[in-house]
Amino acid sequence: MGCVAYLLKLPRELEKIHDVFHVSMLRKYLAEPSRFIATENIEVRPDLNFDDEPVKILAHKVKILQSKQIPLIKVLWRNHKTSEATWETEEAIK
């Protein structure tokens, strides 16, 4: 499409997703079967969003700011690997 935008040929099951991507969103693909996520397991809504469900809490920590303490939990999400777990506030996942 241009210097910073690429038109990708997507599989038929992803036809509802816009097929033009900025280079900052693209990464070199390394074929690895464990990185494959079956698209039938992900329900994509018409607005192209999907719900991630928390599967397991992996760790706890407290972030200390100037005058407050924020309890955080490390969450493993459905259809994600452990290395992709994120730190969230408890209120954010309820």
C-alpha positions as a Markdown table, in Angstrom:
| # | Residue | x | y | z |
|---|---|---|---|---|
| 1 | Met | 0.0 | 0.0 | 0.0 |
| 2 | Gly | 2.9 | 2.3 | 0.8 |
| 3 | Cys | 6.0 | 2.8 | 2.8 |
| 4 | Val | 4.4 | 2.2 | 6.2 |
| 5 | Ala | 1.2 | 0.3 | 5.4 |
| 6 | Tyr | 0.8 | -3.3 | 4.1 |
| 7 | Leu | -2.2 | -5.0 | 2.6 |
| 8 | Leu | -2.2 | -8.6 | 3.9 |
| 9 | Lys | -4.0 | -11.6 | 2.4 |
| 10 | Leu | -5.9 | -13.1 | 5.3 |
| 11 | Pro | -7.6 | -16.5 | 5.6 |
| 12 | Arg | -11.3 | -16.6 | 4.7 |
| 13 | Glu | -12.3 | -17.0 | 8.4 |
| 14 | Leu | -10.7 | -13.6 | 9.1 |
| 15 | Glu | -12.5 | -11.8 | 6.3 |
| 16 | Lys | -14.3 | -9.4 | 8.7 |
| 17 | Ile | -10.9 | -8.0 | 9.9 |
| 18 | His | -9.5 | -5.0 | 8.0 |
| 19 | Asp | -6.6 | -6.2 | 5.9 |
| 20 | Val | -4.4 | -3.1 | 5.9 |
| 21 | Phe | -1.8 | -2.9 | 8.7 |
| 22 | His | 0.7 | -0.3 | 9.8 |
| 23 | Val | 4.3 | -1.7 | 9.9 |
| 24 | Ser | 4.4 | -1.1 | 13.7 |
| 25 | Met | 1.8 | -3.8 | 14.1 |
| 26 | Leu | 3.7 | -6.4 | 12.1 |
| 27 | Arg | 6.3 | -8.9 | 13.4 |
| 28 | Lys | 8.5 | -11.4 | 11.6 |
| 29 | Tyr | 6.6 | -14.8 | 11.6 |
| 30 | Leu | 8.4 | -17.7 | 13.0 |
| 31 | Ala | 6.6 | -21.0 | 12.3 |
| 32 | Glu | 6.0 | -22.6 | 15.7 |
| 33 | Pro | 2.9 | -24.8 | 16.2 |
| 34 | Ser | 2.5 | -23.7 | 19.9 |
| 35 | Arg | 1.9 | -20.1 | 18.7 |
| 36 | Phe | -1.1 | -21.2 | 16.6 |
| 37 | Ile | -4.5 | -20.1 | 17.9 |
| 38 | Ala | -7.5 | -21.7 | 16.2 |
| 39 | Thr | -9.8 | -19.0 | 15.0 |
| 40 | Glu | -12.9 | -21.0 | 15.8 |
| 41 | Asn | -12.1 | -20.6 | 19.5 |
| 42 | Ile | -12.2 | -16.9 | 19.4 |
| 43 | Glu | -15.5 | -15.2 | 19.0 |
| 44 | Val | -15.0 | -11.9 | 17.2 |
| 45 | Arg | -18.0 | -9.5 | 17.5 |
| 46 | Pro | -19.1 | -7.3 | 14.6 |
| 47 | Asp | -17.1 | -4.4 | 16.1 |
| 48 | Leu | -14.0 | -6.6 | 15.9 |
| 49 | Asn | -13.6 | -7.0 | 19.7 |
| 50 | Phe | -13.4 | -10.2 | 21.6 |
| 51 | Asp | -13.6 | -11.1 | 25.3 |
| 52 | Asp | -10.6 | -12.4 | 27.0 |
| 53 | Glu | -11.4 | -14.5 | 30.1 |
| 54 | Pro | -9.0 | -14.9 | 33.0 |
| 55 | Val | -8.0 | -18.5 | 33.6 |
| 56 | Lys | -5.6 | -18.4 | 36.5 |
| 57 | Ile | -3.9 | -15.9 | 38.9 |
| 58 | Leu | -0.1 | -16.5 | 38.6 |
| 59 | Ala | 1.3 | -14.0 | 41.2 |
| 60 | His | 0.5 | -11.1 | 43.5 |
| 61 | Lys | 2.4 | -7.9 | 44.1 |
| 62 | Val | 1.9 | -4.4 | 45.6 |
| 63 | Lys | 2.9 | -1.4 | 43.6 |
| 64 | Ile | 3.9 | 1.5 | 45.9 |
| 65 | Leu | 3.3 | 5.0 | 44.7 |
| 66 | Gln | 4.0 | 8.2 | 46.7 |
| 67 | Ser | 1.1 | 7.9 | 49.0 |
| 68 | Lys | -0.8 | 4.8 | 48.1 |
| 69 | Gln | -0.4 | 1.1 | 47.6 |
| 70 | Ile | -2.0 | -0.7 | 44.6 |
| 71 | Pro | -2.4 | -4.5 | 44.9 |
| 72 | Leu | -1.8 | -6.2 | 41.5 |
| 73 | Ile | -2.3 | -9.7 | 40.3 |
| 74 | Lys | -0.7 | -11.4 | 37.3 |
| 75 | Val | -3.4 | -13.0 | 35.2 |
| 76 | Leu | -3.2 | -15.8 | 32.6 |
| 77 | Trp | -5.8 | -15.2 | 29.9 |
| 78 | Arg | -7.7 | -17.8 | 27.9 |
| 79 | Asn | -6.0 | -18.5 | 24.5 |
| 80 | His | -2.7 | -17.0 | 25.7 |
| 81 | Lys | 0.6 | -18.4 | 26.8 |
| 82 | Thr | 2.1 | -17.9 | 30.3 |
| 83 | Ser | 4.6 | -15.4 | 28.9 |
| 84 | Glu | 1.7 | -13.3 | 27.8 |
| 85 | Ala | 0.2 | -13.0 | 31.2 |
| 86 | Thr | -0.5 | -9.4 | 32.3 |
| 87 | Trp | -0.4 | -7.5 | 35.6 |
| 88 | Glu | -3.9 | -6.1 | 36.5 |
| 89 | Thr | -5.7 | -4.6 | 39.4 |
| 90 | Glu | -8.3 | -6.9 | 41.0 |
| 91 | Glu | -11.1 | -4.5 | 40.0 |
| 92 | Ala | -10.1 | -4.6 | 36.3 |
| 93 | Ile | -10.8 | -8.4 | 35.9 |
| 94 | Lys | -14.1 | -8.5 | 37.9 |
